[in-house]
Each structure stands twice: as C-alpha cells, then as structure tokens.
Amino acid sequence: MNPRNRAAALVAGAGLQFFLHPAWAEDTLHGVVVSATRVEQRLQDTLADVTVIGREQIESAGQSTLSDLLARQPGIQMNSNGGPGTSTNYYIRGAESNQSVVLIDGMRVGSASSGTAALQYLPLSQIERIEIVRGPASAVYGADAIGGVIQIFTRKGGDGLHFDAFAGAGSFGTVDSRVGLRGGNDLLSFSLAGGIYRTRGFNATNPARGSNYNPDRDGYLNRNVSGNVRLTPASGTELGVSLLHGEGRSDYDAGAGFPDTRNDFSNTTASAYLTQQWTDAFSTTLRVGRSIDDFTSFSSKARPDGDDFRTEQDSYVLEARLLTSVGTVFGSVEKLTQDLLTANNGGRIAGIDERRDIDSAQLGWSGEFGRLGLQANARHDSYSGGRSKATGNVAAGYRITDAWRVRAGYGTAFRLPTFNELYFPGFGNPDVQPESSRNREIGLVWQGRGRRASVTAYDNRVQNLIAGFPVANAASARLKGATFEASAYVFGHTEVQASYDVLSAIDEDTGNRLRRRAAQAATLMIQQHAGAGRIGIEWQASGDRYDDSANLKRLPGYLVVNLFAVWNATPEVAVEARINNMMDREYSTVLGYETAGANGFVGVRYTPGR
C-alpha cells in the first residue's frame, strides 16, 4: 500500500471507531485557550483553528523532544537535518518556518538572521502547555504570523509543596533527567526546575549529501533551567516573572575533513507582568521581556572562534480588556526591538549588525449572541524605515445544535524580511518588501461528552514571496488544504486521537509544489487506560515531497509505528517506556539527512504526594 492510501486508511479507521462507539468517558475537552485572541476563551467557543496540549498530554505522549511532539499535531509538518538538536523546520498549513510566530510565555522568540525559532533546543520537560493557532494571526500578533502561532507556556506553581524528578536512558547513548520543585498558596506560587538531555546520536547524513557526508555520530547536549514566580498581594492584583534558559551543543556534518563541526547555543527568555483588575469589567496588563537567541557555528579550522549570531528581542506591551454588554473588547500598544549582533572569528561581519524597531497598536472584539459568535481584529505595525502594515481578521460561528458548530473566517497577514534577506553581503537586498497574505477558511466542529471532531478547509494566497539570489520579491504561492482531527474515548477506557491533512502548496509562478511539503499526512493514536497504567500505539504517515523547487528530487512517503507504555508501580513512581519506529523504516524528510531507525527509551518518574 502506498503512503497516500495508508494515510486515507488511517483516517477512515479512526472515523469508524469514532462514530461507532457512543460509550464515552467524562468530557475532558472543555479547556481554555488564550492564544487565539489574547483573551481567555473556552476552547469550544473559539472561532480559530486551535490545538491545546496540556502537561498531562505531554507526559502521556512520552515524546522526548518538542519537535517529535509537534510532528504529531494536526496541520503541522516537520523536517530535520538528522537527530535531536539538529536544524528543524516547521510548516503550519504549508507556510515556511519564518512565516509563523513562536512565543514563550507571551514573548516572541527566534533569530532575526533566519527569521525562525530554534524549536529543536526547547526542552519538553520545562513546558506546561502548548497552544497552536493555525491560520493568519498578524491582526493579533503582528509580523510573520502568515501560517499561524505556536505559544509555549513554561511550568507553573500550584497549591502546597511538590517535588518531582525524572530520569531515563535509551538508544544512541541517550540520557534524560530533570528535577523540579513547585508550590504555593493564595499569596505566592512558584516553580523551579532544571534538566539535562544528552545523546551520542547517530550519523545524521548519508552519501546523498555529497561532500558534506561524514559517517560519524552527531551528538547533542542540552542543559536547561526554568523558573516562575506569581504574587497576588491584593485582590485584583497579580504580578509575576518567568525564565527559561537552555544551553549546549549540537553536532552536525560538514564533510570528512571537518570532524568537529558543531553549533554551540544559548537561548534565554525572561518576562515580567503586572495585571490589575480595576473593576469587574475592566483590567490591564503590563508586560515586559527579553529573548536571546545565540548560537556559534564551528565549521572551519580556519575560523577556530566560529561564526556567532546573536539576536536580542525586547518587548514592551500594555494590554487592556473591557467586558461590555455586547462582548469583550481587547486592545494593546506594543513596542518590539530586534538587534542582531554577529561575529566572524572574533571580528564583526560588516553590514549585518542591524536593529529594527516595531511600534504597534491593535484592537479586537468578540461576542456571543445566542447561537451566533463573532470576532474582529485590526492591527497597525510601524517599523524602521518609515514603513507600516495594516492587517485585519473577521470570523463568525453559528451553533446549529448544542453539538454542531459551523464557522468561517477571513484574515490578512504579512512577514517582514529577515536581516539576512536585507543585509547579508552578496545575498541581501535592502529594498525587498514584506510578504503579504490573504486567507479564507471555513470549518465544522462537533463536540460531545468526551469526544470532539473538526474539519477546516482553508485557502491562503501569499504575495511578494522573497526568493532568489540575491533576494527579491519574485514569487507568489497558494496554500490550499484541509485539516481533519478527532479525539474520543471508546469503550470507556480506550483513547483515540486521529488527524488527516491534505495540502496543495504551489508556487503560482512555476506551478511546482513548494519544497519539503507533503500533499497528505495522517496520524492515529490508540491508548488503553487500565488500572495501574496505560499502553498505546501510534501511526504517523506522510506522502511524498520534493527537496527542491524544480520538483526533480523526490523524497518518498513513509509510515512510522511507535509503541509506548506507562506502569504506575506505586502512586508516586511511574515507569515509562517507548519504542520509536519499531518497524525500523528508513526515510528522509531532507535529502541527504537520516532519521532515527528503531530506538527505545525507558524512564522513571517520581512524584511524591501525587
């Protein structure tokens, strides 16, 4: 069976299971989401295409990296240049990595030189919650949100005092450990945790990489710490600070003549906020923060000090929320500064060190009128050079019944050129203009007791694509597709999650498919909860893709099967085990780069007083 048929079969099987067994468990799907509008909403009320992943789901999934976890989410495709810690690209609804925004505790993160966030360096053990918004979000978050938004929330405190620890080991010399302490009361809560992830890795390249092929192991080391403090000194007043820091090294291949090529990285995100509830209807939040994306590439003996790229982003945000008789009004004024500092073997790289200032104002409104829900957002961003962009978004939803809801939306978005695209010697073009997009979508959602299903169809046209050498606004693209997702409990204790994506990502100037996007992808997870633990199986299928813009270098589709289990040895001790790629499939998501063969991992989680 080819990968396309496998993907269809997976979804058909999931849909059959979903609709044939009405004996559902208690509903666990009525969560909240804040990233869709920056105002807290019930997940069932949001008009955006959203996925929420909580801490319990993160632990239940048993994934060792954030990239692995995101690869299983609806509407997202991932590819990487090897194993953990290697360069990773993410495509939300087919949009490039630099066409989506990544936030950590409300702070924008990423590199101003490449325009992407280094998801491969973010430790999954320090994450409390992930919210994924698929679709244009520039009217809410500003530049670069053409494909969507990934917002990551770090671990938070709670009532009482709780200690937890985790240690595990697996294939490729992998060792993962973490310790944490959290607690609190009505006045103060806190969380503090630290972890180390280390792996010897596997050979990241194959002979298709040509001169960059080097048959050695490519390891990865990540040391990380997170902290969070929240203080409520008076009724209606809350202030807090959060920190996430990770540092380490990631090996990669640059050919047999360069045996110790690596990236040393240090990423930090810190933020502070003050929220004041002035009346029952009106509140404000002041938020300030800084993110640092710093990596040094050691790829040549002639440059022993390496090439260093450091992005510093400072954010200042004042938000206001007003609850009225016709809905919730949200507004903000914001300032974002982006500084890129570079060094080449100890000296500066002429022409690249730059600063960009972005001043923004936005206004949003959402309301419920019986079965009808409405939302509108508008935003204006002014950036260095006297230029500006205005974006907007409108959405509507109607509850046909208590279980069924139809929704539709239209939105515009844009992406600012990266500093490389503007200034890099011999490559950049300071006159290049922002990319822009117009998206329309329609969706249908069904939600019942312990079960949920949705399908969303979208059509996103992207103009002024930045491409070429040197770069120019030389192309346009159309990202058209649909996402189906479903989750349910069947027979009372069996959990089923499924997703299926179809994507037509086309360069409208050539008619070719955009590189490294599969036309179809599907996932299916079945997990049996029983007494002292749970056991599950995952299928992840992908259609073929092309590694080049000319569509001459085809990468075949694949089907990967994983097994996982958790045994609660005592109320405080849980043993977790996972076998990835149990059929030992060989496949690549980037030409010349390997993915992991069959591998396993076993860990022990200790949570006293749980």
Secondary structure as GFF3:
##gff-version 3
##sequence-region A 1 610
A	DSSP	alpha_helix	3	20	.	.	.	ID=ss1
A	DSSP	beta_strand	32	33	.	.	.	ID=ss2
A	DSSP	beta_strand	41	42	.	.	.	ID=ss3
A	DSSP	three_ten_helix	43	45	.	.	.	ID=ss4
A	DSSP	beta_strand	49	54	.	.	.	ID=ss5
A	DSSP	alpha_helix	55	61	.	.	.	ID=ss6
A	DSSP	alpha_helix	66	71	.	.	.	ID=ss7
A	DSSP	beta_strand	76	80	.	.	.	ID=ss8
A	DSSP	beta_strand	88	92	.	.	.	ID=ss9
A	DSSP	three_ten_helix	97	99	.	.	.	ID=ss10
A	DSSP	beta_strand	100	104	.	.	.	ID=ss11
A	DSSP	beta_strand	107	108	.	.	.	ID=ss12
A	DSSP	three_ten_helix	119	121	.	.	.	ID=ss13
A	DSSP	three_ten_helix	124	126	.	.	.	ID=ss14
A	DSSP	beta_strand	127	134	.	.	.	ID=ss15
A	DSSP	alpha_helix	138	141	.	.	.	ID=ss16
A	DSSP	beta_strand	148	154	.	.	.	ID=ss17
A	DSSP	beta_strand	160	170	.	.	.	ID=ss18
A	DSSP	three_ten_helix	171	173	.	.	.	ID=ss19
A	DSSP	beta_strand	174	184	.	.	.	ID=ss20
A	DSSP	beta_strand	188	202	.	.	.	ID=ss21
A	DSSP	three_ten_helix	207	212	.	.	.	ID=ss22
A	DSSP	beta_strand	218	234	.	.	.	ID=ss23
A	DSSP	beta_strand	237	251	.	.	.	ID=ss24
A	DSSP	beta_strand	262	277	.	.	.	ID=ss25
A	DSSP	beta_strand	282	298	.	.	.	ID=ss26
A	DSSP	beta_strand	307	324	.	.	.	ID=ss27
A	DSSP	beta_strand	327	344	.	.	.	ID=ss28
A	DSSP	beta_strand	354	369	.	.	.	ID=ss29
A	DSSP	beta_strand	372	383	.	.	.	ID=ss30
A	DSSP	beta_strand	387	399	.	.	.	ID=ss31
A	DSSP	beta_strand	404	415	.	.	.	ID=ss32
A	DSSP	alpha_helix	419	423	.	.	.	ID=ss33
A	DSSP	beta_strand	435	448	.	.	.	ID=ss34
A	DSSP	beta_strand	451	467	.	.	.	ID=ss35
A	DSSP	beta_strand	472	490	.	.	.	ID=ss36
A	DSSP	beta_strand	494	507	.	.	.	ID=ss37
A	DSSP	beta_strand	520	530	.	.	.	ID=ss38
A	DSSP	beta_strand	533	542	.	.	.	ID=ss39
A	DSSP	beta_strand	545	546	.	.	.	ID=ss40
A	DSSP	beta_strand	554	555	.	.	.	ID=ss41
A	DSSP	beta_strand	558	568	.	.	.	ID=ss42
A	DSSP	beta_strand	573	580	.	.	.	ID=ss43
A	DSSP	beta_strand	599	606	.	.	.	ID=ss44
###
